[in-house]
Amino acid sequence: MAASLEKARAKYEAFQWGRKPRKVKRVGVSPRPRALAKLGTAEAIVYSTTKGKTGFAHYEHAFGEDGGKKPVLAVDPDTDRLHLVGGSYRVEKRGIVD
């Protein structure tokens, strides 16, 4: 498990442009959903964070903007948790790309 925590730390630091996490810890997650209800196509994601030394900012990523496939937005009917399913996006140091 220490290896997965280290991978999580490295992913955070890369995505946050070198910013160190205050804390890295194991967390419990919901079990894999047995069924999902499709709500629609995810067009974009918007989030707020502090990256590197740039300070707090809002970031918006439009899915499929470079010809990539857009993910589906779905909900787990048992937990009401949202899920992004499919799509051709990935998380890199520079951010979310597709």
N, C-alpha and C positions, 0 to 999 in steps of 0.2 A: 504493500500500500504506500510506502514511502516514495516509491518511484512515480506513482500516479499523482501524488501531491506535488512532487517536483515538476512533473509535466504541466500540472495546472498552474504552478507558479511561473514557469517559463512562458506559457501561453499568455498569461495575464501581462507579464512584463513586455512581451513582444507587441501585443495589441495596444498596450498603454504607452508605447514608444519609450520604453525604459523605466517607466515609473514602477517602483517597488510596491507590492501589496502590503497593507498594514498587518494582515493576518491571513494565513492559509490553513484551512481546516476541512476535515471531512464533513459532508452534509448528507442527510437522508434525502432521497428523491422518491417521487411517486413510482409505483411499479409500472411497467410497460402497459399501455392501455390495451384492452382486449378488443375494443372497437373504437372507431372515431367517426364523428359526423362532419362531413365536409361543409364548411361555412362559405368558402369562396376562394378566390385566388389572392394571394398576398402580393400586393403591388409594391409596398415599401415598408421599411422599418425605421423608426425614429427612436433614438436613445440619447441620454445625457450622461456625460462622464468627464473626468479630467484626464487628458492624455499628455504625457511628457511634461513639459514646462509651459504648455499653451494655456493652462487654466481650464476652468469648467466651460463646457460648450455642448451644444446640441448637434447631433450628427444624424443625417438622413441618408438612407441608401435605398435607391429604387431597384427592385429586382428585375432582371431581364434587360437591363439597359444596354448591355454589350452583346445582345443576341442570346443571352442565357435563358434558361427555362425558369419560369416563376414557380415558387413553391405554393402548395395548397395550405390554407389556414383551416385547421380542424379543431374540434373540441372533443375531449374525452367525456362521454355522457355520465360516467360514474363520479368523476372528480371535478368537472367543469374547468379543467386546465386546458389551455390552448397549446397547440403544437404546430410547428412548421414542418410540412412533409414534402420531401422531394425538392426539386429545384436544383439549379446548377451553381449556387453560390458556395463560397467557402470563406473561412476567416483567415486572413493573412496579417502580417505585421502592419501593412498600410490600412487595414480595415476589412470590411466585407466586400468581396468582389465576386463577379460572375461572368 
